[in-house]
């Protein structure tokens, strides 16, 4: 996972399900992720309503099929609902759930892989909600040596970097620059939230990805290989966090 220089407080989660086994399963999954923390569990919507009045809940894991008041009825009763991931054994509720701007929808029995995808989506929503709408401008400029001169570039414009032993080729839309630098030092210098190492010879700017297909990535008409052990990380850290459909 790319390192974050600022401390990120875990999302405070409330698990709402009338089945004790289901609650324990989600609590177990939450305990495996450092960005989630279970603040409490409830067996029904009435208990949950009391819990929410105390504040400080960022994310609900909400079972749809509960006695007295269903999860969806409960959610519609809330004026400012927290981020919500629905859990249910019945798939016909899916569209109804998305109408309420649900982060994700998990079908029981829930696998950890699907739980992880949903949790990443919730984290992304949460970070977008707490990020200032007008962030201070980030300095994106760097200088690279070209013979006897120093050329000013912006790392935002780098499409990808190709490693060639002790040299690296910076690929832009309209030009290429060769610099005397190793891939390891470039990976450490460039912001890890923006650049991802897909292969021992390639470091890519994730904002310029056009598509990911099998073991290949496409950037501006260029086809680049992804090493097998990096593909899963790329999907988890980059693709699944912004996945609109599955």
Buried (B, 14 or more C-beta within 10 A) or exposed (E): EEEEEEEEEBBBBBBBBBBEEBBEBBBEBBEEBEBBBBBBBBBBBEBBBEBBEEEEBBBBBBBBBBEEBBBBEBBEEBEEBBBBBBBBEEEEBBEEBEEBEBBBBBBBEBEEEBBBBBBBBBBBBBBEEEEEEEEEEEEEEBEBEEEEEEEEBEBEBBBBBBBEEEEBEBBBEEEEBEBEBEBEEBBEEBEBEBBBBBBEBBBBBBEBBEEBEEBEBBBEEBEBBBBEEBBEBBBBBBBBBEEEEE
